[in-house]
């Protein structure tokens, strides 16, 4: 092994240990708070104990001792539940949920957020209720459950619209704008940003106004509307300069540098990066300082200013030993390799390139592990949500049963009162003590018998209900297993059909004596592609149930992939009289992901469109089926639309069509796995899918995916932007 390889390997090992290691817990003592808790425990007052535990938990939380904070909060939470103290229950539920979220225990965090939501709904603090909805929205956004995340963000916004607090309303609007920014819906993001801007412009919080301006600038940059991006960045910069906020000013200069670089003005970009660096260089945030040095070094290299580039690299080397950022060190290795290559030091360039690729491989492995963990956490959280929904339904049922029991008891009390009144009237009317006593004893005996009968009936009803619930649960599990088997059959049947059609075409050509070498070669190619596709479908189903660890995504071209999918069904669609229309961009658009899985998504949409047209044609024999596929680039993303003039999707179904095992078809024709798998595939490609439909007229599915663009290495890496 060469010395350079050994050094590269040593770097990688050190970085892995730095990333996977945990920080040391603080060793400072908290005598006052601990003594207060000890005194409270000695007094025996649960109120004093609860208050002392909350204060100690707050201290642990503020000093980043998460586990100790959780222990204090959980004990205090138990005491608060016992005392039914609503304010403490809400405070502690949110506090525990935040700590669980910080620890990565997202399913537990959801459970406590749900508890906090339940307590808050019983109180009158609408602002607190909105904050809890926002926290839950953040959690679902983190795991990629976008529909649930959006619902809670909108709930928070609805609450804040009704509490007459402009600042809180602006915050809720910005949360929704950031949601759409992260999900690539830049137009929708700007809509909410401008709503927030109207509120902030009427207020006196200049820092919040500058934050809105900065966010609008980033939105316009993603939409490639650079004049407006410059305009709003400068507005934000002017406010922060007036407020004399160096950290924010540095971040805005960094964003300005990105804008200048993107528009090709390298000299202006350099000046902006320099101003950002001058403000950052005395900061404790070494990650941000190194990010600026990387930007300046890369820009100097682009300007052929090699001496300048070396100066930035030397400054970076002084800070590098204190850095624990895998990504920054990788970028530094690439910059050094480019510098050494430009200066003719090819041996040093090779050493740095080896380090760069080693770190890139490690980052790829960490990203795969992170994605796997996200999928596992998403399943865990979704399962927790289903359990919460089931518990809510059971609680409603129990409440209804309790209400009926109370009503029956009141009826018995009423009957008893009537009997007593009758006996008193009898005493008054007949003045017969003996007869009255006999009636009283008889009434008491009847009442006891009724009570015993009621108890037996309640016990019997409870046993019957429990038995029915257990039977329903077993039937549901069996049905779920059957649907899973049917879904797998459905997904494998599609390529089998294509394979069968191809063989039929070859057979027909052979019988007609029209089989030539070229035709046979094309059909054999399709056969091999179908076999490969079946293998990938099986692997895809495995990925859907448990994401696989082996293999990695690659880059592929959009246009050939769509054309391959269309070619597999073109003969079948021609026989059915269905027209296929394609409108694809001439430019080469590159995607990151698995090309076979992407083609499977297109095939799923095409076959669904075919089935919808055939269903519509059963009632309109003269109507010709048309399926169109259109693709267009929008900024750094591509929008693919697959439309048909079939029967459409009922409006009331909403996003249910993307849920597992949900299908509008008969069980023999489909189980709903096709669209669920398609959504999962696109999510792994950092994209999404939606649809619009008019019953009786047709349906259009829209796929939104990021494309691989040039100059991604100069993207703003400052955490403050």
Secondary structure, DSSP 8 states (H G I E B T S, - for coil): --HHHHHHHHHHHHHHHHHHS---------HHHHHHHHHHHHHT-HHHHHHHHHHHHHHHHHTT-HHHHHHHHHHHHHHHHHHT-HHHHHHHHHHHHHHHHHTT-HHHHHHHHHHHHHHHHHSS-HHHHHHHHHHHHHHHHHTT-HHHHHHHHHHHHHHHHTTT-HHHHHHHHHHHHHHHHHTT-HHHHHHHHHHHHHHHHHSS-HHHHHHHHHHHHHHHHHTT-HHHHHHHHHHHHHHHHHHT-HHHHHHHHHHHHHHHHHTT-HHHHHHHHHHHHHHHTTSS-HHHHHHHHHHHHHHHHHTT-HHHHHHHHHHHHHHHTT---HHHHHHHHHHHHHHHHHTT-HHHHHHHHHHHHHHHHHHHHHHHHHHHHHHHHHHHHHHHHHHHHHHHHHHHHHHHHHHHHHHHHHHHHHHHHHHHHHHHHHHHHH--HHHHHHHHHHHHHHHHHHHHHHHHHHHHHHHHHHHHHHHHHHHHHHHHHHHHHHHHHHHHHHHHHHHHHHHHHHHHHHHTT---HHHHHHHHHHHHHHHHHHHHHHHHHHHHHS--SS---EEEEHHHHHHHHHHHHHHHHHHHT-EEEEE--SS--EEEE-HHHHHHHHHHHHHHHHHHHHHHHTT-TT---EEEEEEEEETTEEEEEEEE-SS---GGGGGGGGSTT--SS-TTT--SHHHHHHHHHHHHTT-EEEEEEETTTEEEEEEEEE---TTGGGS---TT-
